[in-house]
């Protein structure tokens, strides 16, 4: 399981992100998958953390690939 997101710096930080968005937790497979995070209606004027991913630790190495990341 992995979560793709942006805007992780909250208002408690000196320079917070102006918006947050997340795809939620998704299960990855061995096949290529396409994911999209909607940015519609988001204030993208100050985004410091434009993309990140989060996984739960299992004390085992993981490998996954990200290709063709873009903002539209």
Biopython code that builds the backbone (N, CA, C, O; Angstrom):
import numpy as np
from Bio.PDB.StructureBuilder import StructureBuilder

atoms = [
    (1, "UNK", "N", (0.849, -1.172, 0.000)),
    (1, "UNK", "CA", (0.000, 0.000, 0.000)),
    (1, "UNK", "C", (0.897, 1.237, 0.000)),
    (1, "UNK", "O", (1.907, 1.289, 0.702)),
    (2, "UNK", "N", (0.517, 2.211, -0.784)),
    (2, "UNK", "CA", (1.252, 3.475, -0.860)),
    (2, "UNK", "C", (0.243, 4.612, -0.971)),
    (2, "UNK", "O", (-0.844, 4.443, -1.523)),
    (3, "UNK", "N", (0.612, 5.752, -0.449)),
    (3, "UNK", "CA", (-0.226, 6.943, -0.576)),
    (3, "UNK", "C", (0.580, 8.001, -1.307)),
    (3, "UNK", "O", (1.701, 8.316, -0.906)),
    (4, "UNK", "N", (0.018, 8.555, -2.384)),
    (4, "UNK", "CA", (0.634, 9.644, -3.129)),
    (4, "UNK", "C", (-0.072, 10.932, -2.730)),
    (4, "UNK", "O", (-1.300, 10.976, -2.659)),
    (5, "UNK", "N", (0.703, 11.980, -2.471)),
    (5, "UNK", "CA", (0.090, 13.218, -2.013)),
    (5, "UNK", "C", (0.951, 14.428, -2.315)),
    (5, "UNK", "O", (2.080, 14.300, -2.788)),
    (6, "UNK", "N", (0.413, 15.594, -2.039)),
    (6, "UNK", "CA", (1.150, 16.842, -2.142)),
    (6, "UNK", "C", (0.653, 17.783, -1.056)),
    (6, "UNK", "O", (-0.448, 17.619, -0.531)),
    (7, "UNK", "N", (1.471, 18.761, -0.729)),
    (7, "UNK", "CA", (1.070, 19.759, 0.257)),
    (7, "UNK", "C", (1.052, 19.221, 1.681)),
    (7, "UNK", "O", (-0.007, 19.183, 2.308)),
    (8, "UNK", "N", (2.181, 18.811, 2.197)),
    (8, "UNK", "CA", (2.198, 18.213, 3.539)),
    (8, "UNK", "C", (2.572, 19.203, 4.638)),
    (8, "UNK", "O", (2.471, 18.876, 5.820)),
    (9, "UNK", "N", (3.005, 20.413, 4.263)),
    (9, "UNK", "CA", (3.381, 21.408, 5.269)),
    (9, "UNK", "C", (2.147, 22.169, 5.735)),
    (9, "UNK", "O", (1.540, 22.916, 4.968)),
    (10, "UNK", "N", (1.781, 21.974, 6.995)),
    (10, "UNK", "CA", (0.570, 22.582, 7.546)),
    (10, "UNK", "C", (0.773, 24.006, 8.022)),
    (10, "UNK", "O", (1.879, 24.544, 7.967)),
    (11, "UNK", "N", (-0.307, 24.610, 8.489)),
    (11, "UNK", "CA", (-0.289, 26.003, 8.931)),
    (11, "UNK", "C", (0.564, 26.220, 10.175)),
    (11, "UNK", "O", (0.863, 27.359, 10.531)),
    (12, "UNK", "N", (0.952, 25.150, 10.829)),
    (12, "UNK", "CA", (1.829, 25.267, 11.992)),
    (12, "UNK", "C", (3.290, 25.506, 11.589)),
    (12, "UNK", "O", (4.136, 25.737, 12.453)),
    (13, "UNK", "N", (3.587, 25.453, 10.315)),
    (13, "UNK", "CA", (4.946, 25.700, 9.803)),
    (13, "UNK", "C", (5.079, 27.157, 9.355)),
    (13, "UNK", "O", (4.088, 27.811, 9.030)),
    (14, "UNK", "N", (6.304, 27.649, 9.345)),
    (14, "UNK", "CA", (6.545, 29.042, 8.955)),
    (14, "UNK", "C", (6.093, 29.331, 7.523)),
    (14, "UNK", "O", (5.567, 30.408, 7.242)),
    (15, "UNK", "N", (6.295, 28.385, 6.634)),
    (15, "UNK", "CA", (5.919, 28.558, 5.224)),
    (15, "UNK", "C", (5.095, 27.355, 4.774)),
    (15, "UNK", "O", (5.630, 26.438, 4.152)),
    (16, "UNK", "N", (3.802, 27.350, 5.082)),
    (16, "UNK", "CA", (2.969, 26.189, 4.762)),
    (16, "UNK", "C", (2.619, 26.105, 3.279)),
    (16, "UNK", "O", (2.696, 27.088, 2.541)),
    (17, "UNK", "N", (2.237, 24.917, 2.874)),
    (17, "UNK", "CA", (1.684, 24.731, 1.528)),
    (17, "UNK", "C", (0.297, 25.364, 1.494)),
    (17, "UNK", "O", (-0.431, 25.335, 2.487)),
    (18, "UNK", "N", (-0.060, 25.928, 0.359)),
    (18, "UNK", "CA", (-1.363, 26.588, 0.224)),
    (18, "UNK", "C", (-2.495, 25.605, -0.055)),
    (18, "UNK", "O", (-3.665, 25.986, -0.014)),
    (19, "UNK", "N", (-2.168, 24.358, -0.335)),
    (19, "UNK", "CA", (-3.192, 23.345, -0.597)),
    (19, "UNK", "C", (-2.642, 21.964, -0.259)),
    (19, "UNK", "O", (-1.432, 21.744, -0.218)),
    (20, "UNK", "N", (-3.558, 21.059, -0.023)),
    (20, "UNK", "CA", (-3.213, 19.651, 0.209)),
    (20, "UNK", "C", (-4.098, 18.795, -0.675)),
    (20, "UNK", "O", (-5.243, 19.146, -0.960)),
    (21, "UNK", "N", (-3.556, 17.670, -1.105)),
    (21, "UNK", "CA", (-4.332, 16.716, -1.889)),
    (21, "UNK", "C", (-3.696, 15.349, -1.722)),
    (21, "UNK", "O", (-2.485, 15.228, -1.535)),
    (22, "UNK", "N", (-4.526, 14.328, -1.791)),
    (22, "UNK", "CA", (-4.041, 12.961, -1.636)),
    (22, "UNK", "C", (-4.865, 12.027, -2.495)),
    (22, "UNK", "O", (-6.057, 12.243, -2.714)),
    (23, "UNK", "N", (-4.219, 11.001, -2.968)),
    (23, "UNK", "CA", (-4.919, 9.960, -3.703)),
    (23, "UNK", "C", (-5.544, 8.966, -2.739)),
    (23, "UNK", "O", (-6.421, 8.192, -3.123)),
    (24, "UNK", "N", (-5.094, 8.985, -1.485)),
    (24, "UNK", "CA", (-5.503, 7.956, -0.538)),
    (24, "UNK", "C", (-4.601, 6.749, -0.715)),
    (24, "UNK", "O", (-3.756, 6.728, -1.610)),
    (25, "UNK", "N", (-4.770, 5.762, 0.116)),
    (25, "UNK", "CA", (-3.924, 4.568, 0.035)),
    (25, "UNK", "C", (-4.363, 3.690, -1.131)),
    (25, "UNK", "O", (-5.548, 3.398, -1.297)),
    (26, "UNK", "N", (-3.398, 3.280, -1.924)),
    (26, "UNK", "CA", (-3.677, 2.407, -3.067)),
    (26, "UNK", "C", (-2.763, 1.187, -2.997)),
    (26, "UNK", "O", (-1.641, 1.265, -2.497)),
    (27, "UNK", "N", (-3.249, 0.086, -3.494)),
    (27, "UNK", "CA", (-2.455, -1.138, -3.533)),
    (27, "UNK", "C", (-1.746, -1.216, -4.877)),
    (27, "UNK", "O", (-2.384, -1.179, -5.929)),
    (28, "UNK", "N", (-0.446, -1.323, -4.835)),
    (28, "UNK", "CA", (0.332, -1.445, -6.063)),
    (28, "UNK", "C", (0.408, -2.903, -6.488)),
    (28, "UNK", "O", (0.377, -3.813, -5.660)),
    (29, "UNK", "N", (0.508, -3.102, -7.788)),
    (29, "UNK", "CA", (0.657, -4.440, -8.351)),
    (29, "UNK", "C", (1.948, -4.465, -9.164)),
    (29, "UNK", "O", (2.650, -3.457, -9.248)),
    (30, "UNK", "N", (2.255, -5.586, -9.750)),
    (30, "UNK", "CA", (3.450, -5.687, -10.590)),
    (30, "UNK", "C", (3.229, -5.075, -11.964)),
    (30, "UNK", "O", (4.188, -4.876, -12.709)),
    (31, "UNK", "N", (1.984, -4.774, -12.312)),
    (31, "UNK", "CA", (1.660, -4.146, -13.591)),
    (31, "UNK", "C", (1.664, -2.629, -13.436)),
    (31, "UNK", "O", (1.361, -2.101, -12.366)),
    (32, "UNK", "N", (2.015, -1.930, -14.530)),
    (32, "UNK", "CA", (1.968, -0.474, -14.521)),
    (32, "UNK", "C", (0.540, -0.026, -14.266)),
    (32, "UNK", "O", (-0.406, -0.600, -14.806)),
    (33, "UNK", "N", (0.389, 0.991, -13.449)),
    (33, "UNK", "CA", (-0.917, 1.563, -13.153)),
    (33, "UNK", "C", (-0.829, 3.074, -13.314)),
    (33, "UNK", "O", (0.214, 3.672, -13.052)),
    (34, "UNK", "N", (-1.918, 3.683, -13.743)),
    (34, "UNK", "CA", (-1.958, 5.136, -13.863)),
    (34, "UNK", "C", (-2.794, 5.694, -12.723)),
    (34, "UNK", "O", (-3.890, 5.207, -12.450)),
    (35, "UNK", "N", (-2.269, 6.722, -12.058)),
    (35, "UNK", "CA", (-2.979, 7.381, -10.966)),
    (35, "UNK", "C", (-3.034, 8.869, -11.249)),
    (35, "UNK", "O", (-2.152, 9.417, -11.910)),
    (36, "UNK", "N", (-4.060, 9.515, -10.753)),
    (36, "UNK", "CA", (-4.231, 10.941, -10.949)),
    (36, "UNK", "C", (-4.802, 11.556, -9.675)),
    (36, "UNK", "O", (-5.785, 11.060, -9.126)),
    (37, "UNK", "N", (-4.187, 12.626, -9.213)),
    (37, "UNK", "CA", (-4.689, 13.372, -8.059)),
    (37, "UNK", "C", (-5.323, 14.645, -8.598)),
    (37, "UNK", "O", (-4.655, 15.438, -9.262)),
    (38, "UNK", "N", (-6.583, 14.845, -8.325)),
    (38, "UNK", "CA", (-7.268, 16.038, -8.816)),
    (38, "UNK", "C", (-6.766, 17.279, -8.079)),
    (38, "UNK", "O", (-6.710, 17.306, -6.850)),
    (39, "UNK", "N", (-6.405, 18.303, -8.848)),
    (39, "UNK", "CA", (-5.987, 19.578, -8.288)),
    (39, "UNK", "C", (-7.025, 20.665, -8.543)),
    (39, "UNK", "O", (-6.783, 21.843, -8.278)),
    (40, "UNK", "N", (-8.169, 20.262, -9.053)),
    (40, "UNK", "CA", (-9.228, 21.210, -9.379)),
    (40, "UNK", "C", (-9.667, 21.972, -8.131)),
    (40, "UNK", "O", (-9.959, 21.380, -7.092)),
    (41, "UNK", "N", (-9.706, 23.285, -8.257)),
    (41, "UNK", "CA", (-10.140, 24.143, -7.161)),
    (41, "UNK", "C", (-9.107, 24.354, -6.066)),
    (41, "UNK", "O", (-9.398, 25.007, -5.064)),
    (42, "UNK", "N", (-7.915, 23.818, -6.237)),
    (42, "UNK", "CA", (-6.859, 23.954, -5.227)),
    (42, "UNK", "C", (-6.067, 25.243, -5.463)),
    (42, "UNK", "O", (-5.824, 25.628, -6.606)),
    (43, "UNK", "N", (-5.672, 25.898, -4.382)),
    (43, "UNK", "CA", (-4.812, 27.074, -4.448)),
    (43, "UNK", "C", (-3.370, 26.595, -4.540)),
    (43, "UNK", "O", (-2.781, 26.190, -3.538)),
    (44, "UNK", "N", (-2.811, 26.642, -5.720)),
    (44, "UNK", "CA", (-1.461, 26.138, -5.954)),
    (44, "UNK", "C", (-0.411, 27.252, -5.944)),
    (44, "UNK", "O", (0.672, 27.091, -6.507)),
    (45, "UNK", "N", (-0.729, 28.370, -5.310)),
    (45, "UNK", "CA", (0.164, 29.522, -5.329)),
    (45, "UNK", "C", (1.445, 29.315, -4.524)),
    (45, "UNK", "O", (2.479, 29.892, -4.859)),
    (46, "UNK", "N", (1.394, 28.502, -3.468)),
    (46, "UNK", "CA", (2.584, 28.270, -2.640)),
    (46, "UNK", "C", (2.646, 26.789, -2.284)),
    (46, "UNK", "O", (2.171, 26.374, -1.227)),
    (47, "UNK", "N", (3.225, 26.010, -3.161)),
    (47, "UNK", "CA", (3.363, 24.577, -2.917)),
    (47, "UNK", "C", (4.842, 24.256, -2.754)),
    (47, "UNK", "O", (5.610, 24.316, -3.714)),
    (48, "UNK", "N", (5.230, 23.918, -1.543)),
    (48, "UNK", "CA", (6.620, 23.565, -1.243)),
    (48, "UNK", "C", (6.850, 22.068, -1.436)),
    (48, "UNK", "O", (7.913, 21.657, -1.901)),
    (49, "UNK", "N", (5.863, 21.259, -1.081)),
    (49, "UNK", "CA", (5.968, 19.802, -1.231)),
    (49, "UNK", "C", (5.027, 19.384, -2.355)),
    (49, "UNK", "O", (3.869, 19.037, -2.124)),
    (50, "UNK", "N", (5.550, 19.426, -3.567)),
    (50, "UNK", "CA", (4.745, 19.185, -4.756)),
    (50, "UNK", "C", (4.386, 17.733, -4.993)),
    (50, "UNK", "O", (3.418, 17.452, -5.700)),
    (51, "UNK", "N", (5.129, 16.808, -4.427)),
    (51, "UNK", "CA", (4.801, 15.400, -4.585)),
    (51, "UNK", "C", (5.548, 14.593, -3.537)),
    (51, "UNK", "O", (6.732, 14.824, -3.293)),
    (52, "UNK", "N", (4.860, 13.657, -2.926)),
    (52, "UNK", "CA", (5.523, 12.735, -2.010)),
    (52, "UNK", "C", (4.742, 11.426, -1.980)),
    (52, "UNK", "O", (3.607, 11.343, -2.449)),
    (53, "UNK", "N", (5.370, 10.433, -1.428)),
    (53, "UNK", "CA", (4.713, 9.138, -1.267)),
    (53, "UNK", "C", (5.005, 8.631, 0.134)),
    (53, "UNK", "O", (6.047, 8.927, 0.718)),
    (54, "UNK", "N", (4.061, 7.861, 0.659)),
    (54, "UNK", "CA", (4.165, 7.340, 2.017)),
    (54, "UNK", "C", (3.831, 5.852, 1.990)),
    (54, "UNK", "O", (2.839, 5.442, 1.388)),
    (55, "UNK", "N", (4.663, 5.051, 2.643)),
    (55, "UNK", "CA", (4.384, 3.624, 2.787)),
    (55, "UNK", "C", (4.543, 3.248, 4.260)),
    (55, "UNK", "O", (5.304, 3.877, 4.995)),
    (56, "UNK", "N", (3.825, 2.230, 4.669)),
    (56, "UNK", "CA", (3.968, 1.710, 6.022)),
    (56, "UNK", "C", (5.192, 0.811, 6.070)),
    (56, "UNK", "O", (5.407, -0.002, 5.170)),
    (57, "UNK", "N", (5.985, 0.953, 7.106)),
    (57, "UNK", "CA", (7.208, 0.171, 7.220)),
    (57, "UNK", "C", (6.943, -1.278, 7.588)),
    (57, "UNK", "O", (6.164, -1.571, 8.495)),
    (58, "UNK", "N", (7.602, -2.184, 6.869)),
    (58, "UNK", "CA", (7.532, -3.611, 7.166)),
    (58, "UNK", "C", (8.921, -4.182, 7.362)),
    (58, "UNK", "O", (9.096, -5.400, 7.397)),
    (59, "UNK", "N", (9.902, -3.316, 7.488)),
    (59, "UNK", "CA", (11.297, -3.724, 7.655)),
    (59, "UNK", "C", (11.812, -4.547, 6.485)),
    (59, "UNK", "O", (12.760, -5.320, 6.628)),
    (60, "UNK", "N", (11.185, -4.379, 5.331)),
    (60, "UNK", "CA", (11.634, -5.047, 4.115)),
    (60, "UNK", "C", (11.800, -3.989, 3.029)),
    (60, "UNK", "O", (11.027, -3.032, 2.973)),
    (61, "UNK", "N", (12.794, -4.153, 2.175)),
    (61, "UNK", "CA", (12.954, -3.190, 1.080)),
    (61, "UNK", "C", (11.759, -3.250, 0.125)),
    (61, "UNK", "O", (11.155, -4.304, -0.076)),
    (62, "UNK", "N", (11.440, -2.108, -0.450)),
    (62, "UNK", "CA", (10.400, -2.054, -1.475)),
    (62, "UNK", "C", (10.981, -1.367, -2.707)),
    (62, "UNK", "O", (11.909, -0.564, -2.610)),
    (63, "UNK", "N", (10.432, -1.690, -3.832)),
    (63, "UNK", "CA", (10.817, -1.038, -5.073)),
    (63, "UNK", "C", (9.557, -0.756, -5.867)),
    (63, "UNK", "O", (8.746, -1.651, -6.106)),
    (64, "UNK", "N", (9.400, 0.494, -6.273)),
    (64, "UNK", "CA", (8.363, 0.820, -7.244)),
    (64, "UNK", "C", (8.873, 1.983, -8.081)),
    (64, "UNK", "O", (9.762, 2.723, -7.660)),
    (65, "UNK", "N", (8.309, 2.134, -9.256)),
    (65, "UNK", "CA", (8.790, 3.113, -10.222)),
    (65, "UNK", "C", (7.712, 4.136, -10.495)),
    (65, "UNK", "O", (6.526, 3.811, -10.551)),
    (66, "UNK", "N", (8.138, 5.379, -10.664)),
    (66, "UNK", "CA", (7.240, 6.472, -11.021)),
    (66, "UNK", "C", (7.721, 7.025, -12.352)),
    (66, "UNK", "O", (8.906, 7.304, -12.528)),
    (67, "UNK", "N", (6.793, 7.181, -13.287)),
    (67, "UNK", "CA", (7.153, 7.649, -14.619)),
    (67, "UNK", "C", (6.133, 8.685, -15.069)),
    (67, "UNK", "O", (4.946, 8.577, -14.761)),
    (68, "UNK", "N", (6.601, 9.677, -15.789)),
    (68, "UNK", "CA", (5.735, 10.656, -16.444)),
    (68, "UNK", "C", (4.889, 11.456, -15.441)),
    (68, "UNK", "O", (3.686, 11.631, -15.637)),
    (69, "UNK", "N", (5.509, 11.924, -14.397)),
    (69, "UNK", "CA", (4.834, 12.763, -13.396)),
    (69, "UNK", "C", (4.671, 14.150, -13.983)),
    (69, "UNK", "O", (5.648, 14.743, -14.441)),
    (70, "UNK", "N", (3.437, 14.689, -13.978)),
    (70, "UNK", "CA", (3.207, 16.022, -14.549)),
    (70, "UNK", "C", (2.026, 16.707, -13.872)),
    (70, "UNK", "O", (1.136, 16.065, -13.314)),
    (71, "UNK", "N", (2.054, 18.020, -13.942)),
    (71, "UNK", "CA", (0.958, 18.863, -13.455)),
    (71, "UNK", "C", (0.243, 19.442, -14.655)),
    (71, "UNK", "O", (0.880, 19.964, -15.570)),
    (72, "UNK", "N", (-1.071, 19.354, -14.658)),
    (72, "UNK", "CA", (-1.856, 19.938, -15.752)),
    (72, "UNK", "C", (-2.996, 20.753, -15.183)),
    (72, "UNK", "O", (-3.779, 21.331, -15.937)),
]
sb = StructureBuilder()
sb.init_structure("model")
sb.init_model(0)
sb.init_chain("A")
sb.init_seg("    ")
for serial, (resi, resn, name, xyz) in enumerate(atoms, 1):
    if name == "N":
        sb.init_residue(resn, " ", resi, " ")
    sb.init_atom(name, np.array(xyz, "f"), 0.0, 1.0, " ", f" {name:<3s}", serial, name[0])
structure = sb.get_structure()
